[in-house]
Amino acid sequence: MFLVTVLVGWVSVVRHDSGAVVPLALIWLLFLCWTWIGTRYRVFWTDDAIIRRASGLPELTLYVRDICRVHIETGSAGRPFRRPFNRITICPRGGADEKSCIDVSLKHFVADDIRTLMRAIKAARPDLDLPSRWL
């Protein structure tokens, strides 16, 4: 998209016509808004709960006592706009869908923060099987 922008800018200067710049600027604005909304995904840890705050979703509080499964899921190229990245999924009892589980992306979160979260879960719930690579 960057190369298209440069090309449109160059053609606009050469032809003294800015007609193509306005739609391209709108596309960039929409892209930046979409990217900003995507960065509004936060996961917080308290002594007894994990809290997810995500743009467009209600805040989700998952109490440590209610966690029944923590596992790694692999992203799917067939679903690029839903859940495309590898992630650790933390699910409560009775819930296994993306609205009741908390996802921790292995690409977007800092590895040390993921390990800290996994160690805190392990300390609070030693009975759970956690991904050994992240302990």
C-alpha angles and dihedrals in degrees: 000000000000092000091050089052092051091047093049090047092051093048090048092054094045094047095036089231121124095182094111094046096069097058090044091051089052090051090051091048092052091047092051091048091050090048092049091050089050091056092058094088113113133172120200130189124211128174093273108016148041115223126201121199113185133166111256095013130088116254110270123208114192113189115218091233089059097052111113103166139025115180144148118256123196120228119246124225088204090065103041098158099043110048109340101155135074109259147167110246120205111198132187127221110285095014130093104149127101093255095059098036129073116230122206108194114221089209101047104037124071111258093229090052090051090050091048090052093047092048091050090051090047091050092051096040112026089168093070123094107232130185101276093213090064100050 
